[in-house]
């Protein structure tokens, strides 16, 4: 029950990498908001590493990363902070509102849409703020459930000593879309030249805000943490290996948290040191929350990875979509699944062959005789190849008919020539007919032509001509 859950927290934000003179900007454009008890009268309260009893209204964490550089990214993130503080001010959250994931997610998404509206209105009224924007991610924990709502590339993770680290959010960014499609690997997202392109954000004048929400279960020893990309952009989630199997140097989030589980303040400081060693270049913000007791053991609950899924960073990720959720599956698992499917099909074929062994005539569309089980490779799927088989047989039949037709035609022509020669050699029936001869034509064939008798000419008197002379 919620009244038994004990948790601890720690949080910090700093300009961090932007203090570097080589950095594009100075100053902090990040903001965060934390309230350890949404049911009391104290807003935005937090004491690091203090045991806190989770109330029926729950607790809230939020991180906003401003964008726009000279166009007041810090103003946008401040508007996000102030809007969250207003919506979660004392007296705004009731136990009924906090009771279900559906009501919590609707409320959080309403906060994001309202923040988007306020940032756009500010930019319209102030030309110096034109083009500003911000990310926003919020985590609301109530009664062992975590409702997560976000827009942009600020991230949420969950670490547990048993299951390790897993991302709970998916970046709304260009490189993440490439990774989702399998075009690039997780490792390639770090050095990609378009790594700063965000596909969803607060203040984007080209589209309305499109928040995303997810529900997760929390367990004892879970460490939930939110961060801006100033941290996740320089520290990998866990140990990763290159194409040659070599371990990438540097610290990673999983090892740092595993080695500093007892004190969240020490964990936060360790993350800071690791990010600095990794040549941080941006603002860094992190909020840590550890579920100490009361939520139940993750092994006893048989909890698997979250709905969003996790990335096997040692292999190139493949991605599948089920019911709108992008799940990243390792290539090794896909290969194993393919091998299993192949063996299953072979087993089914072998069973069919064994069942039909001994039958002399197996009726198929091809009238194939009984097949020896040792010749399994020659067995063909009759459903898939029947149309092709029929086409081949039809072509063969057509070819045979054409050949027979040509033979008949050829024989007929030979008979005609033979008869013509016989006519040439026959004696004339009258003195006016000298017989026939074969005259070659342009088309290569011979024409049977009458030959006049010897001594005849074109002035020969014909019966018609003779009659005409008598009439004169």
Secondary structure, DSSP 4 states (H G I P E B T S, - for coil): -GGG-EEEEEEEEE-GGGGSTTSS--S--EEEEEES-TTSS-SS---TT--EE--TT-EEEEEEEEE-GGGTHHHHHHHHHHHHHHHTSTTS--HHHHS-HHHHHHHHHHHHHHHHHHHHHHHHH-GGGTT-EE-EEEEEEETTEEEEEEESS-EEEEEETTTEEEE-S---BHHHHHHHTTSS-TGGGSS-TTTT-BSS-BT-TTS----EEEEEE--TT-EEEEE-HHHHTTSBSS--B-TTSPBPPS-BHHHHHHTT-S-HHHHHHHHHHHHHHTT--S-EEEEEEEEEESS--TTTTT--S-TT----TTS-EEEEEETTEEEEEEHHHHHHHHHHHHHHHHHHHHHHHHHHTT-SB---TT-PBP--GGGGGG---HHHHHHHHHHHHHHHHHHHHHHHHHHHHHHHHHHHHHHHHHHHHSPPSSTT---EEEEE-TTS-EEEEE-PPTT--TTPPPHHHHHHHHH-
